[in-house]
Amino acid sequence: MPNILRSTGVTFSRLLAFLGITSISLCASVIRVPTDRASIQAAINAAVNGDTVQVASGTYYENIDFAGKAITVISEQGAQVTIIDGQSRDAVVKFITAEGRSSVLSGFTLRNGLSTFSTPGFGDGGGIWIRNSSPTVQNNLIESNQACVGPGIMVHGGSPLIQGNGIRNNTQYGCSGGVGGGGISLLGGSAAEIRNNTIEQNLLTSANGAGISLFGAGSPIISANIIRQNTATGISPCTQGGGISMVNQSDALIVNNLITGNSAGCGGGVYWGVPSGNRGPFLINNTIADNVANQGAAVYASGFQAQTQLINNTLVSASASTTLYCDPTYSLTPPVLNSNDVFTASGTAYAGTCATLAGSNGNISADPLFAGAANSDYHLLKGSPAIDTGTSTQAPTTDLEGSPRPQDGNGDLIAAFDMGAYEAPGLTDRTPPVSTATASPLPNAAGWNTSLVTVTLNATDNTGGSGVKQIQYSLSGAQNLGPVVMPGNSTSVSITAAGRTVVSYFAVDAAGNIETAHSLTIAIDGTSPTVAGMPAPNCTLAPVKHQLVQVAVVTASDAGSGVFSLKVSATSNQADSGTGGGDLPGDIVINGGTVQLRAELSPGTKSRIYTINATATDFAGNTRTSTANCVVPK
């Protein structure tokens, strides 16, 4: 039907043009892989703007190209079970034909992409190659890809939305130098948005920006990402930016990010070089800690930085190097620092042209009291000097986790902004929220359903409390998922797998109070029981000598909910008279599933037919009936 509509639509469009009507909107279609098309690329080729390509779980060995189409390519079951393997032939996914935000890739693992000087990408983008396009890339796992530039994602022009992805274990390959970007590389002026991604364990062997590289990248937004354990090495005198590197005109807004455990020669966390006449980055409410570099373990700031701003950041280094190094080579004017905590236990916190800024304009140097940095927990403990000591200037209204800012974190009844990526919860709410789970449809009396069940989770906070921030749930057993964190006070999840699935859930309020976890077990069995042991086909009772013959031992089994009942009965087309011609009473004897029938005929008849029925019912209410006949010949 979709193809017929489209074909008709072409004819209609000509007619409408003749009538002076310039556009027509046809219903979008869903193309399923592999049901409707054998491969993802075949489905893309068949799609038109507005369509959705829906991909079943499995591993697909191909390299796909959106070919300029405004379509959504989405997995049915998520990235963990839906894999596109590039087979080391090219980038796994390409957006190189002016795609816009309506071109959406969601819910896949992209792996084994390779871009070298002998592949179409000519070294750009192992996992995803974006050229002069602005697609939406969300909720994917982009791992184990290789390229010269941007082995995870390469963006050469365009303003894509890259959101909610895991980008990890991607490696530079096939060249030395280049613009870098182990996780993501942005090249060329754009307004790209990089939000809510985890970018980790990417490796550059001779380039800058192991997590993210910005090279003349315009004005991108880098918000609410976790950038950790990325390594940039191999350049003398120092490789730049273990977490983020920015050079040329890259006036990025970098806000609410957690940047930890990265390493480079200069700027273990962040490096920038601002050209003359440019603004440079705004670094606001980030936690940049435990990164490693010979100079500027947290931040190495270079170039012409009079307009560059660092506001409400927590910068911490454990090494003996400098934490924040402001390079005097190009200008003696430092960047604007407002309300930052720059701290090291054994090195120099503020260095270079920033050396005198501690103690002025709200900048401090004190241990921020992380909750557990050794376990990657960089929330602020009660009593932290970074709580309620930030500024409202350009401060975001939420933190890395979506908690509202500001909060009254020190209990002085005044809500004020914290430094760093996490806002400490207000001290006035000590009561956790309460969540409930409702299943639809409800199970039967035995606790079983026979089809899909939707579990709706709702949470409420105490009157006057801070409000529900999020609900977290996970599935285990027959269906596995998560943990999944959903902002807000309500969400739902569909249980489709046969068997028992445990839904574990709890809510968290904006003050950080965590509810004790609850669980709800959903049991689904949509398969009828199996009946075995019925009389064989062509069952015959002979010789006819009035004897009882055992014809069946009927049993039932059910791998799902189990057998609730088995009912076995038998009838005959002749009466059980028990008189005349040697007849004996009791022609049908059933004991449990064992069936005995008497081999006798009524006088003057040519044959007799017994009919045996067995009906099995499982605890979910599924039934199966089996019928067989046995004949007494003359």
TORTORVEX-119278 format. One record per residue (C-alpha): z, y, x; residue in three letters. Coordinates in steps of 0.2 Angstrom, whole numbers, plus 5000, padded with zeros to 4 digits. Each point is the difference from the previous one (the first is absolute). Layout:
BEGIN
ZYXALA ...
This chain:
BEGIN
500050005000MET 500450135014PRO 498249985007ASN 499250024983ILE 501050164997LEU 499550075017ARG 498249964998SER 500050084983THR 500950155007GLY 498550035012VAL 498950014985THR 501350104990PHE 500150135014SER 498150035000ARG 500150024981LEU 501550125001LEU 499250105014ALA 498550024989PHE 501250064986LEU 500850125012GLY 501649905002ILE 500449985019THR 501349875001SER 500749844992ILE 501649915003SER 499949815000LEU 501549884999CYS 500649955018ALA 500049815004SER 501149895009VAL 499149885012ILE 501049855005ARG 499949925017VAL 499749855002PRO 499749974981THR 498650134997ASP 499450025018ARG 500349885015ALA 500550145012SER 500850175000ILE 498450085007GLN 498949924987ALA 501250074987ALA 499950185008ILE 498149985000ASN 500049964981ALA 501250144996ALA 499750184994VAL 501150155000ASN 501649984990GLY 500049815002ASP 501449895006THR 499849855012VAL 501549894997GLN 500249875014VAL 501049844998ALA 501249945013SER 499249915015GLY 499250045017THR 498350085000TYR 499050005016TYR 498950154999GLU 499850185005ASN 499850124985ILE 499250174997ASP 500450104985PHE 498250075001ALA 500550174993GLY 500649934983LYS 501550084991ALA 500849834996ILE 501649925001THR 500249845011VAL 501749924996ILE 500849835002SER 500849914986GLU 501549935010GLN 500350135014GLY 499750015018ALA 501149855006GLN 498849884991VAL 498350095000THR 499350015017ILE 498350075006ILE 499749935018ASP 498750105010GLY 499649855011GLN 499950125015SER 498250064994ARG 500350184995ASP 501350114991ALA 500849904986VAL 499650144987VAL 498950155002LYS 499950174990PHE 498550085009ILE 499050074985THR 500950154994ALA 501349914989GLU 501350104992GLY 501849974993ARG 499349904986SER 499549865012SER 501649905001VAL 500549855011LEU 501649934995SER 501049845003GLY 499249915014PHE 500449935018THR 498750065011LEU 499949915017ARG 498949955014ASN 498950154999GLY 499150055017LEU 499150155004SER 499250025017THR 498450085007PHE 499049854994SER 500650014982THR 499450124987PRO 501550115001GLY 499750025019PHE 501949995004GLY 500750094985ASP 501249914988GLY 500449825001GLY 500949984983GLY 499350154991ILE 498650125005TRP 499950164990ILE 498650125005ARG 499750174990ASN 500949924985SER 501650024991SER 500549834991PRO 501749954994THR 500749865011VAL 501749934993GLN 501249865000ASN 499049905013ASN 500649915016LEU 498950045014ILE 500449895015GLU 499349925016SER 498450105001ASN 499250065016GLN 498950165004ALA 499750125013CYS 500650154989VAL 501149974984GLY 500249815001PRO 501050014984GLY 499150154990ILE 498850125007MET 499650164991VAL 498650105007HIS 499850144988GLY 500650004981GLY 501750024991SER 500549824995PRO 501749964992LEU 500849865010ILE 501649954991GLN 501249864999GLY 499249895013ASN 500749895014GLY 499050045016ILE 500549885014ARG 499649915016ASN 498350085002ASN 499450025018THR 498850105010GLN 498549905007TYR 498450025009GLY 500250175008CYS 501150115009SER 500450184994GLY 499450064983GLY 501050104987VAL 501249864997GLY 501049964984GLY 500649825001GLY 500550014982GLY 499050144993ILE 498850125009SER 499550174992LEU 498550085008LEU 499350164994GLY 500650134988GLY 500649934984SER 501450004987ALA 500549825001ALA 501649944993GLU 501049875008ILE 501549954989ARG 501349874998ASN 499349885013ASN 500849895013THR 499150015017ILE 500749895013GLU 499749895015GLN 498350075004ASN 499450015018LEU 498850125010LEU 499749955018THR 499150165005SER 500150134986ALA 501250124991ASN 500949984983GLY 500549824998ALA 500650024983GLY 498950154994ILE 498850115010SER 499450174994LEU 498550075009PHE 499450164993GLY 500649934984ALA 500150164989GLY 501550014988SER 500649824996PRO 501649964991ILE 501049865008ILE 501549974989SER 501349864997ALA 499449885012ASN 500949885011ILE 499250005018ILE 500849885012ARG 499849895015GLN 498350065005ASN 499550015018THR 498850125009ALA 499749975018THR 498750005014GLY 499650185003ILE 500550115015SER 501050105002PRO 500749954983CYS 499449934984THR 500450114985GLN 500949964984GLY 500749834997GLY 500250044981GLY 498850154997ILE 498950095011SER 499150174995MET 498850105010VAL 498750134997ASN 500150084983GLN 501249884991SER 501150114989ASP 500949864992ALA 501450004987LEU 501249865007ILE 501449984988VAL 501349874995ASN 499549875013ASN 501049875009LEU 499349995018ILE 501049875011THR 499849885014GLY 498350075006ASN 499550025019SER 498850105010ALA 500050105016GLY 500250174992CYS 500750024982GLY 500749834996GLY 500150054982GLY 498850144998VAL 498950105011TYR 498950154996TRP 498950125010GLY 499650164990VAL 498450105005PRO 500150185001SER 499850094983GLY 500549854990ASN 501649974990ARG 500549835005GLY 501049884991PRO 501550034988PHE 501349865004LEU 501350004985ILE 501449894996ASN 499549855011ASN 501249885009THR 499249975017ILE 501249885010ALA 500149875013ASP 498250035007ASN 499749985018VAL 499050125012ALA 500250075017ASN 500050184993GLN 500350044982GLY 500749844993ALA 500050074982ALA 498750145001VAL 498950075014TYR 499450174994ALA 498650085010SER 498750144998GLY 500150164991PHE 501449974988GLN 500550174993ALA 499649954983GLN 500549825001THR 501749964991GLN 501349875001LEU 501250004985ILE 501449894995ASN 499649865012ASN 501249885008THR 499449965017LEU 500949875010VAL 499749915017SER 501049865008ALA 499250015017SER 500450125014ALA 498450104997SER 499850164990THR 500149994981THR 498950154996LEU 498950075014TYR 499150164997CYS 498650015013ASP 499950175009PRO 498349975008THR 499050104987TYR 501250124992SER 501850055003LEU 500250024981THR 500949854992PRO 499649944983PRO 501150064985VAL 501649894999LEU 501150024985ASN 501549884996SER 499649855010ASN 501249885008ASP 499349955017VAL 501249885009PHE 500149885015THR 501549915007ALA 499550005018SER 498450115002GLY 499550184996THR 499850044982ALA 499150175000TYR 498850025015ALA 498650115006GLY 499750164990THR 501249934987CYS 501549985012ALA 500950154993THR 499849974981LEU 501549894997ALA 501450104991GLY 498750124993SER 499150014983ASN 501049854993GLY 499549885014ASN 501349895007ILE 500349855012SER 501249884993ALA 500049814997ASP 499349994982PRO 501049844996LEU 498649884995PHE 500749864988ALA 499349865012GLY 498650055012ALA 500149835008ALA 499549934983ASN 498750134997SER 501150094987ASP 499850195003TYR 500950064985HIS 501450125003LEU 501849955000LEU 501350104991LYS 500650145012GLY 498350015009SER 499750185007PRO 498249994992ALA 500749994982ILE 499850164991ASP 499650105015THR 498150024998GLY 499050144993THR 499150024983SER 498550085009THR 498549894997GLN 501249854997ALA 499349864989PRO 500849974983THR 500249815003THR 500349895015ASP 499149855008LEU 500749894987GLU 499650124985GLY 501950054998SER 500150184994PRO 500450145012ARG 501250095002PRO 501649914997GLN 501850045003ASP 500249885014GLY 501650075007ASN 501050024984GLY 500250195000ASP 499250024983LEU 498550085007ILE 498349915001ALA 499150035017ALA 498649925009PHE 500349875014ASP 499149995016MET 498949845003GLY 499049894988ALA 501549944990TYR 501050114988GLU 501849944999ALA 500649964983PRO 501150134991GLY 501849955000LEU 500450034982THR 499249844993ASP 500949845005ARG 499449894985THR 498549895002PRO 498749994986PRO 499849854988VAL 498449914998SER 499549874987THR 498549884999ALA 499149954984THR 498849864998ALA 498550004988SER 499749894992PRO 501749924999LEU 500249825005PRO 500349864988ASN 501749924997ALA 499849905016ALA 499750155010GLY 498149975003TRP 498450104996ASN 498249934999THR 499150155006SER 500150175010LEU 501650094999VAL 500350185003THR 501750055007VAL 500450194997THR 501450075011LEU 500950164994ASN 501450095009ALA 501250144995THR 501250105010ASP 501750064995ASN 500250164990THR 500050155012GLY 499449885014GLY 498650035012SER 498749914990GLY 499149845004VAL 498950015015LYS 499249835001GLN 500049824994ILE 499849865013GLN 499549824995TYR 499349855008SER 499349834993LEU 500449835007SER 499749824995GLY 498449964991ALA 499450185003GLN 500450105015ASN 499950195003LEU 500950145009GLY 501250075001PRO 499150144990VAL 500850174999VAL 499450104985MET 500550184998PRO 500850054983GLY 501049924987ASN 498849874993SER 498749885005THR 499349834995SER 499349855009VAL 499049854993SER 500549825003ILE 498549894999THR 500449855011ALA 500549834992ALA 501849955005GLY 501650105002ARG 499950185007THR 501650095004VAL 499850194998VAL 501450085011SER 500250194997TYR 501250155002PHE 499950194999ALA 500450145012VAL 500550174994ASP 499650175009ALA 501750005008ALA 499649845009GLY 501249894989ASN 499349824999ILE 500349894985GLU 500549825003THR 498549894998ALA 499649904984HIS 498849864997SER 499049944986LEU 499149835000THR 498449984991ILE 499349824996ALA 498249984996ILE 499249834995ASP 498350014992GLY 499549825003THR 500249864988SER 500949845005PRO 499149855005THR 500049844990VAL 499749835009ALA 500149824996GLY 499149994983MET 499049854996PRO 498449975010ALA 498350044992PRO 499449854990ASN 501749944997CYS 499949834991THR 501449884994LEU 499549825002ALA 500249864997PRO 500550044982VAL 501649894999LYS 501350124992HIS 500850045016GLN 500650175006LEU 499050075014VAL 500650145012GLN 498550125000VAL 500850165008ALA 501450075010VAL 499850194996VAL 500750135012THR 499950195001ALA 500250115015SER 500050195003ASP 500050095017ALA 500550164992GLY 501450024988SER 500249814998GLY 499849894985VAL 501150044985PHE 499449864988SER 498849854999LEU 499749944983LYS 499049834998VAL 499449934983SER 498849874994ALA 499149964984THR 498949864993SER 498650004988ASN 500849844992GLN 501749994992ALA 501449915009ASP 500249874986SER 500949865010GLY 499449874987THR 498649884998GLY 498949915013GLY 501449995012GLY 500350195001ASP 501650065008LEU 500950174996PRO 500250145013GLY 498250035006ASP 500450165009ILE 501550005012VAL 500350165010ILE 501450025012ASN 500050165009GLY 498350015008GLY 499749814999THR 498849954986VAL 499849824993GLN 498749954987LEU 499849844991ARG 498449905001ALA 499749964982GLU 498850044986LEU 500350004981SER 499149854992PRO 498250024997GLY 499750155011THR 498950015015LYS 501050125012SER 501550115001ARG 500250175009ILE 501650075007TYR 500150195004THR 501350055013ILE 500450195002ASN 501150075013ALA 500550195001THR 500950085014ALA 500850175000THR 500750095015ASP 501450135001PHE 498850144999ALA 499349944984GLY 498349935006ASN 499549844992THR 498749865003ARG 499549864988THR 499249845005SER 499249884988THR 499449825003ALA 499549854989ASN 500349815001CYS 498949884991VAL 500549834993VAL 498449904998PRO 499649864988LYS 
